[in-house]
Amino acid sequence: MKSVLVSGVLASALLAAPAMAADLARAPTPAPAIVTAAPPAFSWTGFYIGANAGYAWGSGTGAADANGLNPDGWLGGGQVGYNYQFQNNMLVGLEADVQGSDIGSSNGALSSKLDYFGTVRARLGYAFDRVLPYVTGGFAWGNNKISTPGISESNTLTGWTAGAGVEYALTNNWTARAEYLYTDLGKGNYNAIGEAGVNASTARLGVNYKF
């Protein structure tokens, strides 16, 4: 009877050994890899509104130049616009801005001051994700006042502007920019000195909120 029991135990052990060996040899199943989606590329498409400030330097034209009136000074204002970014990252846009300024010059009793001015410009750029270099140009206008003792005359001058800049997206809504514009406001007629106008270069920094 003992020999039968021993034989049964040995047989069971022999049968179970291959299964145990197979379990030991089987490698553990690795955990599935977690796939994370890449963040979407930033898009410049949309409306925006913002503010800017800067400095301008220039020269009078016509009678203003003959009388040594070469204005410079600070400026500040706001802008509104719309951008559209194509799939190839090219960008087109339209922007309008208005600036109040202290851009002026004087020579003795004669003085000139550009009280306020603005532009309506097209923009063309290429987006490197959140970095946008661009060129811009279009229509410009401004209110220029020339004063002599007892006489102060203002004319709304019109002309053109062109320049370039670079803009950076700080967040999905806020952007910051640096921009240079050259502006030729043409000439107007002033009783005190005759036909006169203003040319100016402006360098400015700005921020925008994109909707």
C-alpha positions, 0 to 999 in steps of 0.5 A: 500500500505504501509503495502505491502511495509513493508511486502516486505522489511521484507521478503527480510531482512529475506531471506538475513539474513541466507546468511549473517550469513553463510558468517560471519561464514565461516573461511578465507581460509589459504594461501598455505604453501611454500615448500622449497627443502632441499639443496643437500648433498655435494659430494666429487666425482671429481678431485682436485688440491691443495697445502700443507706445514708442518714439518717433523722429523725423523731418519737416517737408516743404516750408517746415524743412526750410524753417528748420522744423524737424519733429520728434517725440513720444507716442502711444495708442491702440490698434485693432486687426484681424489675421488669417493664417494659411495651412502653409503658415503664410499670414495675411492681415489688416490692422488700423491704429490711432496714436496720440503724440508729443511729436513736435519741433520749434525754431524760435517763435515758430513751432510744429506739432503732430497731435495725433495720427493713425494708419490702416495697413495690410500685413504679410507674414510667415508664422514659425509657430509662436513667432511671427515676422511680418511686413506691413504698409498702407494708408496714413493720416495725421493732424499737424499744427503749425503755430506762430505768435497769434496764429495756430493752424491745423491740417489733416494730412494724408499719405502712406506708411510702410515697415516691418515687425516681429510678434510673439505669442506669450499665451494662446491669447496674449501676444507682444510685438516690436515694430518699425514704421516709416510714415510720409504724411504729405503736405498741407497749406498753412497761411503762416509759412506756406506748404508744409508736411511731416515725415517720421520714423516710429519705433514702438512696442505693443501688446495684443489680446487675440480672441 
